[in-house]
Amino acid sequence: MAKSNTTELLEALASEIGENVYMDIAKWHLYLSDAKLHTVVAEKVYPLITSNSVNEDRVTEALGSIPVKIGNGRREVSLIDFLPLQCQVNLVDILEKYQREI
């Protein structure tokens, strides 16, 4: 990987997150790229990678701080509430891979 440019790294990270992490809504899988949330997630978790502090608790905390507007913005629900456990694990795995490779 060896991406030296932060923008390139963020774009690659966002792309991988968008293709592999989804929200489960009434048994429908809405991938974060389709929901236009992959870049927001990448920007939120990128500091964990650069500070060598990727772990499940910190990732969960980051996901919990990302609001998802529903009902045309009448309510906001934390992104963590939409992600199945396996997607959270996949996200941690992706971040650990990036952490090793930068």
N, CA, C and O atoms as a GROMACS GRO file, in nm:
protein
  408
    1MET      N    1   0.084  -0.118   0.000
    1MET     CA    2   0.000   0.000   0.000
    1MET      C    3   0.088   0.124   0.000
    1MET      O    4   0.087   0.198  -0.098
    2ALA      N    5   0.162   0.149   0.103
    2ALA     CA    6   0.260   0.257   0.113
    2ALA      C    7   0.211   0.388   0.055
    2ALA      O    8   0.279   0.448  -0.029
    3LYS      N    9   0.100   0.432   0.097
    3LYS     CA   10   0.045   0.560   0.050
    3LYS      C   11   0.100   0.671   0.140
    3LYS      O   12   0.075   0.673   0.260
    4SER      N   13   0.172   0.761   0.079
    4SER     CA   14   0.232   0.868   0.159
    4SER      C   15   0.137   0.988   0.168
    4SER      O   16   0.142   1.063   0.266
    5ASN      N   17   0.054   1.006   0.070
    5ASN     CA   18  -0.036   1.119   0.066
    5ASN      C   19  -0.160   1.089   0.152
    5ASN      O   20  -0.228   0.988   0.130
    6THR      N   21  -0.187   1.176   0.247
    6THR     CA   22  -0.300   1.156   0.338
    6THR      C   23  -0.432   1.148   0.261
    6THR      O   24  -0.518   1.067   0.295
    7THR      N   25  -0.448   1.230   0.160
    7THR     CA   26  -0.572   1.230   0.081
    7THR      C   27  -0.591   1.096   0.012
    7THR      O   28  -0.702   1.042   0.012
    8GLU      N   29  -0.485   1.043  -0.048
    8GLU     CA   30  -0.493   0.913  -0.114
    8GLU      C   31  -0.527   0.803  -0.014
    8GLU      O   32  -0.608   0.715  -0.043
    9LEU      N   33  -0.464   0.809   0.101
    9LEU     CA   34  -0.489   0.709   0.205
    9LEU      C   35  -0.634   0.715   0.251
    9LEU      O   36  -0.700   0.612   0.265
   10LEU      N   37  -0.685   0.835   0.275
   10LEU     CA   38  -0.824   0.851   0.318
   10LEU      C   39  -0.921   0.801   0.211
   10LEU      O   40  -1.021   0.736   0.244
   11GLU      N   41  -0.893   0.830   0.085
   11GLU     CA   42  -0.979   0.784  -0.023
   11GLU      C   43  -0.979   0.632  -0.033
   11GLU      O   44  -1.085   0.571  -0.051
   12ALA      N   45  -0.862   0.571  -0.021
   12ALA     CA   46  -0.854   0.426  -0.026
   12ALA      C   47  -0.924   0.363   0.093
   12ALA      O   48  -0.995   0.263   0.078
   13LEU      N   49  -0.904   0.420   0.210
   13LEU     CA   50  -0.969   0.371   0.331
   13LEU      C   51  -1.120   0.384   0.318
   13LEU      O   52  -1.193   0.290   0.349
   14ALA      N   53  -1.168   0.500   0.275
   14ALA     CA   54  -1.312   0.521   0.258
   14ALA      C   55  -1.370   0.422   0.159
   14ALA      O   56  -1.479   0.369   0.181
   15SER      N   57  -1.299   0.397   0.051
   15SER     CA   58  -1.346   0.302  -0.049
   15SER      C   59  -1.360   0.162   0.009
   15SER      O   60  -1.460   0.094  -0.013
   16GLU      N   61  -1.258   0.119   0.082
   16GLU     CA   62  -1.262  -0.016   0.140
   16GLU      C   63  -1.372  -0.027   0.245
   16GLU      O   64  -1.440  -0.129   0.253
   17ILE      N   65  -1.388   0.076   0.326
   17ILE     CA   66  -1.496   0.077   0.426
   17ILE      C   67  -1.631   0.071   0.354
   17ILE      O   68  -1.719  -0.007   0.393
   18GLY      N   69  -1.647   0.152   0.252
   18GLY     CA   70  -1.774   0.159   0.180
   18GLY      C   71  -1.815   0.030   0.115
   18GLY      O   72  -1.934   0.000   0.103
   19GLU      N   73  -1.716  -0.050   0.072
   19GLU     CA   74  -1.744  -0.176   0.005
   19GLU      C   75  -1.763  -0.292   0.101
   19GLU      O   76  -1.819  -0.395   0.062
   20ASN      N   77  -1.718  -0.280   0.226
   20ASN     CA   78  -1.718  -0.394   0.317
   20ASN      C   79  -1.801  -0.378   0.443
   20ASN      O   80  -1.824  -0.475   0.515
   21VAL      N   81  -1.846  -0.258   0.470
   21VAL     CA   82  -1.922  -0.233   0.593
   21VAL      C   83  -2.062  -0.185   0.554
   21VAL      O   84  -2.078  -0.098   0.469
   22TYR      N   85  -2.162  -0.244   0.616
   22TYR     CA   86  -2.299  -0.208   0.583
   22TYR      C   87  -2.383  -0.187   0.708
   22TYR      O   88  -2.350  -0.233   0.818
   23MET      N   89  -2.493  -0.116   0.686
   23MET     CA   90  -2.593  -0.099   0.790
   23MET      C   91  -2.700  -0.205   0.765
   23MET      O   92  -2.735  -0.234   0.651
   24ASP      N   93  -2.751  -0.261   0.871
   24ASP     CA   94  -2.859  -0.359   0.860
   24ASP      C   95  -2.988  -0.290   0.900
   24ASP      O   96  -3.009  -0.255   1.016
   25ILE      N   97  -3.075  -0.271   0.801
   25ILE     CA   98  -3.202  -0.203   0.824
   25ILE      C   99  -3.313  -0.295   0.777
   25ILE      O  100  -3.331  -0.316   0.657
   26ALA      N  101  -3.387  -0.349   0.872
   26ALA     CA  102  -3.497  -0.442   0.842
   26ALA      C  103  -3.448  -0.557   0.753
   26ALA      O  104  -3.515  -0.597   0.658
   27LYS      N  105  -3.331  -0.609   0.788
   27LYS     CA  106  -3.266  -0.720   0.717
   27LYS      C  107  -3.217  -0.683   0.576
   27LYS      O  108  -3.182  -0.770   0.497
   28TRP      N  109  -3.215  -0.554   0.546
   28TRP     CA  110  -3.157  -0.505   0.422
   28TRP      C  111  -3.016  -0.458   0.454
   28TRP      O  112  -2.992  -0.397   0.558
   29HIS      N  113  -2.923  -0.485   0.364
   29HIS     CA  114  -2.785  -0.442   0.382
   29HIS      C  115  -2.762  -0.317   0.297
   29HIS      O  116  -2.761  -0.322   0.174
   30LEU      N  117  -2.743  -0.206   0.364
   30LEU     CA  118  -2.713  -0.080   0.298
   30LEU      C  119  -2.566  -0.048   0.322
   30LEU      O  120  -2.526  -0.007   0.432
   31TYR      N  121  -2.485  -0.069   0.218
   31TYR     CA  122  -2.341  -0.046   0.232
   31TYR      C  123  -2.314   0.102   0.254
   31TYR      O  124  -2.384   0.188   0.201
   32LEU      N  125  -2.212   0.130   0.333
   32LEU     CA  126  -2.182   0.268   0.370
   32LEU      C  127  -2.152   0.355   0.248
   32LEU      O  128  -2.178   0.476   0.251
   33SER      N  129  -2.099   0.297   0.142
   33SER     CA  130  -2.077   0.376   0.020
   33SER      C  131  -2.210   0.419  -0.040
   33SER      O  132  -2.223   0.532  -0.088
   34ASP      N  133  -2.309   0.331  -0.040
   34ASP     CA  134  -2.440   0.365  -0.093
   34ASP      C  135  -2.512   0.468  -0.006
   34ASP      O  136  -2.589   0.550  -0.055
   35ALA      N  137  -2.485   0.462   0.124
   35ALA     CA  138  -2.546   0.557   0.218
   35ALA      C  139  -2.467   0.688   0.225
   35ALA      O  140  -2.505   0.779   0.299
   36LYS      N  141  -2.358   0.697   0.149
   36LYS     CA  142  -2.272   0.817   0.149
   36LYS      C  143  -2.213   0.846   0.287
   36LYS      O  144  -2.196   0.962   0.324
   37LEU      N  145  -2.183   0.739   0.361
   37LEU     CA  146  -2.124   0.755   0.495
   37LEU      C  147  -1.980   0.705   0.503
   37LEU      O  148  -1.915   0.722   0.606
   38HIS      N  149  -1.930   0.643   0.396
   38HIS     CA  150  -1.796   0.584   0.401
   38HIS      C  151  -1.687   0.688   0.424
   38HIS      O  152  -1.591   0.661   0.496
   39THR      N  153  -1.700   0.806   0.365
   39THR     CA  154  -1.599   0.909   0.382
   39THR      C  155  -1.603   0.966   0.523
   39THR      O  156  -1.499   0.991   0.583
   40VAL      N  157  -1.722   0.986   0.576
   40VAL     CA  158  -1.737   1.036   0.713
   40VAL      C  159  -1.672   0.939   0.811
   40VAL      O  160  -1.600   0.981   0.902
   41VAL      N  161  -1.697   0.810   0.792
   41VAL     CA  162  -1.638   0.709   0.882
   41VAL      C  163  -1.486   0.710   0.868
   41VAL      O  164  -1.414   0.708   0.968
   42ALA      N  165  -1.437   0.713   0.745
   42ALA     CA  166  -1.291   0.713   0.723
   42ALA      C  167  -1.226   0.833   0.791
   42ALA      O  168  -1.121   0.819   0.855
   43GLU      N  169  -1.287   0.950   0.777
   43GLU     CA  170  -1.230   1.069   0.840
   43GLU      C  171  -1.233   1.060   0.992
   43GLU      O  172  -1.144   1.111   1.060
   44LYS      N  173  -1.335   0.995   1.046
   44LYS     CA  174  -1.350   0.984   1.191
   44LYS      C  175  -1.249   0.884   1.249
   44LYS      O  176  -1.198   0.905   1.359
   45VAL      N  177  -1.221   0.776   1.178
   45VAL     CA  178  -1.132   0.672   1.232
   45VAL      C  179  -0.987   0.688   1.189
   45VAL      O  180  -0.899   0.622   1.245
   46TYR      N  181  -0.960   0.774   1.093
   46TYR     CA  182  -0.822   0.794   1.047
   46TYR      C  183  -0.726   0.830   1.160
   46TYR      O  184  -0.615   0.778   1.162
   47PRO      N  185  -0.764   0.918   1.254
   47PRO     CA  186  -0.673   0.948   1.365
   47PRO      C  187  -0.636   0.826   1.449
   47PRO      O  188  -0.529   0.823   1.509
   48LEU      N  189  -0.723   0.728   1.454
   48LEU     CA  190  -0.690   0.605   1.528
   48LEU      C  191  -0.576   0.531   1.460
   48LEU      O  192  -0.489   0.473   1.526
   49ILE      N  193  -0.576   0.534   1.328
   49ILE     CA  194  -0.470   0.466   1.253
   49ILE      C  195  -0.338   0.538   1.273
   49ILE      O  196  -0.235   0.475   1.300
   50THR      N  197  -0.340   0.670   1.259
   50THR     CA  198  -0.214   0.745   1.266
   50THR      C  199  -0.156   0.750   1.406
   50THR      O  200  -0.036   0.770   1.424
   51SER      N  201  -0.241   0.732   1.507
   51SER     CA  202  -0.191   0.734   1.645
   51SER      C  203  -0.166   0.594   1.700
   51SER      O  204  -0.139   0.577   1.818
   52ASN      N  205  -0.177   0.494   1.611
   52ASN     CA  206  -0.156   0.354   1.652
   52ASN      C  207  -0.247   0.312   1.766
   52ASN      O  208  -0.205   0.240   1.857
   53SER      N  209  -0.371   0.358   1.763
   53SER     CA  210  -0.463   0.326   1.873
   53SER      C  211  -0.592   0.260   1.825
   53SER      O  212  -0.698   0.282   1.882
   54VAL      N  213  -0.581   0.178   1.722
   54VAL     CA  214  -0.698   0.105   1.673
   54VAL      C  215  -0.728  -0.008   1.770
   54VAL      O  216  -0.646  -0.097   1.791
   55ASN      N  217  -0.846  -0.005   1.827
   55ASN     CA  218  -0.897  -0.118   1.904
   55ASN      C  219  -1.049  -0.111   1.900
   55ASN      O  220  -1.107  -0.009   1.862
   56GLU      N  221  -1.112  -0.218   1.938
   56GLU     CA  222  -1.257  -0.230   1.926
   56GLU      C  223  -1.331  -0.119   2.001
   56GLU      O  224  -1.428  -0.064   1.950
   57ASP      N  225  -1.286  -0.088   2.121
   57ASP     CA  226  -1.354   0.014   2.201
   57ASP      C  227  -1.347   0.152   2.136
   57ASP      O  228  -1.446   0.225   2.134
   58ARG      N  229  -1.232   0.188   2.084
   58ARG     CA  230  -1.217   0.320   2.021
   58ARG      C  231  -1.296   0.330   1.891
   58ARG      O  232  -1.352   0.434   1.858
   59VAL      N  233  -1.298   0.220   1.817
   59VAL     CA  234  -1.376   0.218   1.692
   59VAL      C  235  -1.524   0.230   1.725
   59VAL      O  236  -1.597   0.304   1.659
   60THR      N  237  -1.569   0.157   1.825
   60THR     CA  238  -1.709   0.164   1.868
   60THR      C  239  -1.744   0.306   1.912
   60THR      O  240  -1.852   0.357   1.880
   61GLU      N  241  -1.655   0.368   1.984
   61GLU     CA  242  -1.676   0.506   2.029
   61GLU      C  243  -1.687   0.601   1.910
   61GLU      O  244  -1.774   0.688   1.907
   62ALA      N  245  -1.599   0.583   1.811
   62ALA     CA  246  -1.602   0.669   1.692
   62ALA      C  247  -1.734   0.650   1.616
   62ALA      O  248  -1.795   0.748   1.573
   63LEU      N  249  -1.775   0.526   1.600
   63LEU     CA  250  -1.901   0.499   1.529
   63LEU      C  251  -2.021   0.555   1.606
   63LEU      O  252  -2.119   0.599   1.546
   64GLY      N  253  -2.012   0.552   1.736
   64GLY     CA  254  -2.120   0.605   1.819
   64GLY      C  255  -2.133   0.756   1.809
   64GLY      O  256  -2.238   0.811   1.842
   65SER      N  257  -2.028   0.821   1.765
   65SER     CA  258  -2.032   0.967   1.756
   65SER      C  259  -2.076   1.017   1.618
   65SER      O  260  -2.081   1.138   1.594
   66ILE      N  261  -2.109   0.924   1.529
   66ILE     CA  262  -2.152   0.964   1.395
   66ILE      C  263  -2.304   0.954   1.388
   66ILE      O  264  -2.360   0.844   1.394
   67PRO      N  265  -2.372   1.069   1.375
   67PRO     CA  266  -2.518   1.066   1.368
   67PRO      C  267  -2.567   1.033   1.227
   67PRO      O  268  -2.509   1.077   1.128
   68VAL      N  269  -2.675   0.956   1.220
   68VAL     CA  270  -2.739   0.924   1.093
   68VAL      C  271  -2.880   0.982   1.101
   68VAL      O  272  -2.959   0.944   1.187
   69LYS      N  273  -2.910   1.072   1.010
   69LYS     CA  274  -3.042   1.134   1.009
   69LYS      C  275  -3.142   1.040   0.944
   69LYS      O  276  -3.115   0.982   0.838
   70ILE      N  277  -3.256   1.024   1.007
   70ILE     CA  278  -3.363   0.941   0.952
   70ILE      C  279  -3.492   1.022   0.951
   70ILE      O  280  -3.507   1.121   1.022
   71GLY      N  281  -3.585   0.978   0.869
   71GLY     CA  282  -3.713   1.047   0.863
   71GLY      C  283  -3.699   1.190   0.815
   71GLY      O  284  -3.759   1.281   0.871
   72ASN      N  285  -3.617   1.208   0.710
   72ASN     CA  286  -3.593   1.342   0.655
   72ASN      C  287  -3.538   1.437   0.760
   72ASN      O  288  -3.567   1.557   0.759
   73GLY      N  289  -3.456   1.382   0.851
   73GLY     CA  290  -3.388   1.464   0.950
   73GLY      C  291  -3.467   1.486   1.079
   73GLY      O  292  -3.422   1.560   1.166
   74ARG      N  293  -3.584   1.422   1.090
   74ARG     CA  294  -3.663   1.440   1.213
   74ARG      C  295  -3.596   1.376   1.333
   74ARG      O  296  -3.617   1.420   1.446
   75ARG      N  297  -3.516   1.273   1.310
   75ARG     CA  298  -3.444   1.206   1.418
   75ARG      C  299  -3.303   1.177   1.374
   75ARG      O  300  -3.272   1.170   1.254
   76GLU      N  301  -3.218   1.159   1.473
   76GLU     CA  302  -3.080   1.115   1.447
   76GLU      C  303  -3.054   0.992   1.532
   76GLU      O  304  -3.088   0.987   1.651
   77VAL      N  305  -2.994   0.894   1.470
   77VAL     CA  306  -2.958   0.770   1.538
   77VAL      C  307  -2.809   0.749   1.514
   77VAL      O  308  -2.759   0.775   1.405
   78SER      N  309  -2.740   0.703   1.615
   78SER     CA  310  -2.598   0.678   1.605
   78SER      C  311  -2.570   0.567   1.504
   78SER      O  312  -2.642   0.467   1.499
   79LEU      N  313  -2.466   0.583   1.425
   79LEU     CA  314  -2.431   0.483   1.325
   79LEU      C  315  -2.408   0.346   1.388
   79LEU      O  316  -2.442   0.244   1.328
   80ILE      N  317  -2.351   0.342   1.506
   80ILE     CA  318  -2.323   0.214   1.572
   80ILE      C  319  -2.449   0.131   1.588
   80ILE      O  320  -2.442   0.008   1.589
   81ASP      N  321  -2.564   0.195   1.602
   81ASP     CA  322  -2.689   0.124   1.620
   81ASP      C  323  -2.737   0.053   1.494
   81ASP      O  324  -2.824  -0.033   1.501
   82PHE      N  325  -2.681   0.088   1.380
   82PHE     CA  326  -2.720   0.027   1.252
   82PHE      C  327  -2.626  -0.086   1.210
   82PHE      O  328  -2.662  -0.166   1.123
   83LEU      N  329  -2.507  -0.093   1.270
   83LEU     CA  330  -2.407  -0.189   1.222
   83LEU      C  331  -2.415  -0.321   1.298
   83LEU      O  332  -2.411  -0.322   1.421
   84PRO      N  333  -2.426  -0.433   1.225
   84PRO     CA  334  -2.418  -0.562   1.292
   84PRO      C  335  -2.277  -0.582   1.348
   84PRO      O  336  -2.181  -0.521   1.302
   85LEU      N  337  -2.267  -0.667   1.447
   85LEU     CA  338  -2.138  -0.693   1.512
   85LEU      C  339  -2.031  -0.735   1.411
   85LEU      O  340  -1.916  -0.692   1.422
   86GLN      N  341  -2.068  -0.817   1.314
   86GLN     CA  342  -1.968  -0.863   1.217
   86GLN      C  343  -1.912  -0.747   1.135
   86GLN      O  344  -1.794  -0.749   1.099
   87CYS      N  345  -1.993  -0.649   1.106
   87CYS     CA  346  -1.943  -0.531   1.033
   87CYS      C  347  -1.848  -0.450   1.119
   87CYS      O  348  -1.751  -0.394   1.068
   88GLN      N  349  -1.875  -0.443   1.247
   88GLN     CA  350  -1.784  -0.373   1.337
   88GLN      C  351  -1.649  -0.444   1.340
   88GLN      O  352  -1.544  -0.380   1.338
   89VAL      N  353  -1.653  -0.577   1.346
   89VAL     CA  354  -1.530  -0.657   1.344
   89VAL      C  355  -1.456  -0.636   1.212
   89VAL      O  356  -1.334  -0.619   1.211
   90ASN      N  357  -1.530  -0.636   1.101
   90ASN     CA  358  -1.468  -0.613   0.970
   90ASN      C  359  -1.400  -0.477   0.965
   90ASN      O  360  -1.291  -0.463   0.911
   91LEU      N  361  -1.466  -0.377   1.021
   91LEU     CA  362  -1.408  -0.242   1.022
   91LEU      C  363  -1.280  -0.239   1.104
   91LEU      O  364  -1.181  -0.180   1.060
   92VAL      N  365  -1.280  -0.301   1.220
   92VAL     CA  366  -1.158  -0.306   1.302
   92VAL      C  367  -1.047  -0.377   1.224
   92VAL      O  368  -0.932  -0.333   1.227
   93ASP      N  369  -1.080  -0.485   1.156
   93ASP     CA  370  -0.980  -0.558   1.076
   93ASP      C  371  -0.921  -0.469   0.965
   93ASP      O  372  -0.800  -0.468   0.943
   94ILE      N  373  -1.008  -0.395   0.897
   94ILE     CA  374  -0.962  -0.304   0.792
   94ILE      C  375  -0.867  -0.200   0.850
   94ILE      O  376  -0.761  -0.172   0.793
   95LEU      N  377  -0.905  -0.142   0.962
   95LEU     CA  378  -0.823  -0.038   1.024
   95LEU      C  379  -0.689  -0.093   1.072
   95LEU      O  380  -0.586  -0.027   1.059
   96GLU      N  381  -0.690  -0.213   1.128
   96GLU     CA  382  -0.565  -0.275   1.172
   96GLU      C  383  -0.473  -0.301   1.053
   96GLU      O  384  -0.352  -0.285   1.063
   97LYS      N  385  -0.532  -0.341   0.941
   97LYS     CA  386  -0.451  -0.364   0.820
   97LYS      C  387  -0.386  -0.232   0.776
   97LYS      O  388  -0.267  -0.230   0.746
   98TYR      N  389  -0.462  -0.126   0.773
   98TYR     CA  390  -0.406   0.004   0.734
   98TYR      C  391  -0.301   0.051   0.833
   98TYR      O  392  -0.200   0.109   0.794
   99GLN      N  393  -0.325   0.027   0.959
   99GLN     CA  394  -0.230   0.067   1.062
   99GLN      C  395  -0.096  -0.003   1.043
   99GLN      O  396   0.009   0.058   1.060
  100ARG      N  397  -0.099  -0.131   1.008
  100ARG     CA  398   0.024  -0.207   0.984
  100ARG      C  399   0.097  -0.159   0.860
  100ARG      O  400   0.220  -0.161   0.854
  101GLU      N  401   0.020  -0.114   0.761
  101GLU     CA  402   0.080  -0.085   0.631
  101GLU      C  403   0.126   0.060   0.612
  101GLU      O  404   0.193   0.091   0.514
  102ILE      N  405   0.091   0.147   0.706
  102ILE     CA  406   0.139   0.286   0.687
  102ILE      C  407   0.260   0.312   0.776
  102ILE      O  408   0.314   0.422   0.774
   0.00000   0.00000   0.00000
